[in-house]
Amino acid sequence: MINRLVISVENVRKSYGKKVVLQGGKIEAKKGELICIVGENGSGKSTLLKIIAGFLKPDHGLISRIGKMGYCPQQYLLYNYLTVEEHFQLFGAAYGMSRTSISTNSKELMEIFAFEDYYNFKIHQLSGGTRQKLNLSLSLLHDPILLLLDEPYAGFDYETYKEFLKYANLAVSRGKCIIMVSHLVYDKHHFSSIYKLNRGIIHEETK
Amino acid sequence: MKKLNKERNRILLLAKLLFKDLMRRRVTLLILFIVPILFNVVILIVTSEKEDPVVFGIFSDETVRMISRQALSFVFMGCAAVSFLTSFLAFNLVFKRVAEDQRLANCGYQPLEIIAGKMIVLMAIILSIALYEGLIILPFLNPMYFSRLLTGFFLAGLIYSCFGLFIGSISKHELEGIFLIILVANVDIGWLQNPMYFSESTNQEVIKNMPGFFPTQMANAGAFTNEFPLKALWGSILYALVFFTGAMIAFWYRIKGRIRGYITFN
């Protein structure tokens, strides 16, 4: 059960006009895996993640997945004049969660990422790092089985980065699958697999 | 029934939060309240009270009525103010939040639920602006039917907010959307629907088929006549429905249309 495939991405191609961004390769991820996709700036990592998340349609390729998915975009897609609490309410309603689960899960996430003091703050009053914590927490709120994270720790301080890795490892040990993209990868030993995007083609790297 | 209630609650929650997000912007509030006052101050400064012969195109009898220029201007500019404000607000509600709306849709909101939430917010704002506009012109105008005058203002806001939603859903760049709204709103409700202009127009049929015709006629008929122009009510509703349907289709396509379903396996 623990090794069941959660997502498979095959031969995905995408061009913006004449510019070819993605031109093939394969990614397979199972329950309990933490996967990192690396590549230089502009290599198409975010495009690939947006295609997997369903924000973009590929020109070609097959993507198959199961279960609930959480997607954390690189940009903070938040409402500047709503509070942290109101964001949890809104996204909880989008996920179809009950009030009790929204309250329980949001409190747990705020505790993990240490931003419970900002519960009643509006977004424009928050620092970049705290916005990123909320951005990430909103994608985790409904306890998804597959997590897609686009540069999730950009803007985090070292303590929060460590908390994030701790959370990621815990989630993976509970059978979740995490795919994240980053232009830099530090602690390689944390990852089950690392894929590299080179000239639009996805290669699995040997660690 | 339970599913319907759940959907209704989701839409209402979204509408409530969108409304809060808008109303917490002080500049937006300031503009909503100051623009109508500015329009009326300009009328008071530049328009005389001389009476002009006016024909209301909505009535088939073509009766010529003598009405003060200033009174006509208050009604005409009231419609224009409500239309301008609500069309820009609607445009902003859609265009500026495409990425956020796509995220919400990706998390589970249906695009039509999102646009319904926006429409609820707009309805509340149109009602407030129409009422506010009606109240601030009362010291200078004695309308025959205040409720019909307000209905005209409301319908003007309704049509132009649906128009703003539509333009916000189809525009790729902000500037082209803003220009399109300025062009249409200015030519239609800010110029051709002025009863003084309409009465002298060489081609009234063109003016009668523009979106601003019905609500302006409703407001004018309410302010200056005893007759209720039912045709203006239905015409306005039809225009609003056409724009809203266009907005819903364009919005759905923009938020969800590019996304394809996945093959899932168990």
Boltz contact constraints between the chains, C-beta under 6 A:
constraints:
  - contact:
      token1: [A, 54]
      token2: [B, 106]
      max_distance: 6.0
  - contact:
      token1: [A, 54]
      token2: [B, 259]
      max_distance: 6.0
  - contact:
      token1: [A, 57]
      token2: [B, 258]
      max_distance: 6.0
  - contact:
      token1: [A, 57]
      token2: [B, 260]
      max_distance: 6.0
  - contact:
      token1: [A, 63]
      token2: [B, 262]
      max_distance: 6.0
  - contact:
      token1: [A, 64]
      token2: [B, 263]
      max_distance: 6.0
  - contact:
      token1: [A, 64]
      token2: [B, 265]
      max_distance: 6.0
  - contact:
      token1: [A, 65]
      token2: [B, 262]
      max_distance: 6.0
  - contact:
      token1: [A, 66]
      token2: [B, 264]
      max_distance: 6.0
  - contact:
      token1: [A, 77]
      token2: [B, 99]
      max_distance: 6.0
  - contact:
      token1: [A, 77]
      token2: [B, 100]
      max_distance: 6.0
  - contact:
      token1: [A, 77]
      token2: [B, 103]
      max_distance: 6.0
  - contact:
      token1: [A, 79]
      token2: [B, 21]
      max_distance: 6.0
  - contact:
      token1: [A, 81]
      token2: [B, 21]
      max_distance: 6.0
  - contact:
      token1: [A, 81]
      token2: [B, 24]
      max_distance: 6.0
  - contact:
      token1: [A, 82]
      token2: [B, 17]
      max_distance: 6.0
  - contact:
      token1: [A, 82]
      token2: [B, 21]
      max_distance: 6.0
  - contact:
      token1: [A, 86]
      token2: [B, 17]
      max_distance: 6.0
  - contact:
      token1: [A, 90]
      token2: [B, 17]
      max_distance: 6.0
  - contact:
      token1: [A, 91]
      token2: [B, 107]
      max_distance: 6.0
  - contact:
      token1: [A, 93]
      token2: [B, 10]
      max_distance: 6.0
  - contact:
      token1: [A, 93]
      token2: [B, 13]
      max_distance: 6.0
  - contact:
      token1: [A, 94]
      token2: [B, 104]
      max_distance: 6.0
  - contact:
      token1: [A, 94]
      token2: [B, 107]
      max_distance: 6.0
  - contact:
      token1: [A, 94]
      token2: [B, 108]
      max_distance: 6.0
  - contact:
      token1: [A, 94]
      token2: [B, 109]
      max_distance: 6.0
  - contact:
      token1: [A, 95]
      token2: [B, 107]
      max_distance: 6.0
  - contact:
      token1: [A, 95]
      token2: [B, 108]
      max_distance: 6.0
  - contact:
      token1: [A, 96]
      token2: [B, 108]
      max_distance: 6.0
